[in-house]
Amino acid sequence: EIIASRLCDRSLRPLFPDQFRGETQVLSTVLSADGDSDLPVLAMNSAAAALHLSEIPWEGPLAAVRVGRIGGKLVALAGPKQMLQSDMDMVLSVSREGIVMLEGGAKEVPEADVVAALDFARAQLQPVLALMEAMRKAVGKPKIALAPAAAEPTYLAALVAKARPALDKALRTPEKHARRTAVQAAKQAALAELPTETEAKDAPAALNRLEERMVREAVAK
């Protein structure tokens, strides 16, 4: 249950708008099972469908699939018994824009085969995404309108620009614990220069966003 819930959470969470702050729970309950169905993947798809049809502001659709390779052939939505013969086990969630979440492993298969499996998964999920769009058009509720995100205050933009060089250096520290210490020191040094308590209140979140953005930029290079 914990693993299935995490698969759902890591798939659904990135598609909520940043300015949405409403507490939201998605509960998946197994009412019946045949013993050889992929329940976590079914939960991911049903949760995505529920959100996409609801009034909750959520940037779907999203669809999920488990991909295996049995006898050298890629298969989608194979049951647990079939997957015992698979040398690859990957669970993906996909939006119209691309892959949102990926988890899995393989028995030392070539990188090209993994890439082929990702392309295979995206192709398999296109009809599911189209079905969710059709369902939304037929019975979906109007989405709650959100106020546009407020522009970042000038002092936060200046803080982020000033903190970036020190934070960039800290993030390049090789050892994990030393890197964490260096990152915190860079943030504290930036915060110490803020003149008022009002500015200091919003600054830590801005620095955390900067750190996330810099890590993503470094990974994408």
Salt bridges, closest charged atoms under 4 A:
ASP9 OD1 - ARG13 NH2 2.71
ASP38 OD2 - ARG66 NE 2.45
GLU55 OE1 - LYS141 NZ 3.94
ASP87 OD2 - ARG69 NH2 2.82
ASP89 OD1 - ARG66 NH1 2.93
GLU103 OE1 - ARG10 NH2 2.24
ASP113 OD2 - ARG69 NH1 2.58
GLU133 OE1 - HIS52 NE2 3.22
GLU152 OE2 - ARG209 NH2 3.48
ASP168 OD2 - ARG172 NE 3.14
GLU193 OE1 - LYS162 NZ 2.53
GLU211 OE1 - LYS187 NZ 2.63
GLU217 OE1 - ARG164 NH1 3.52
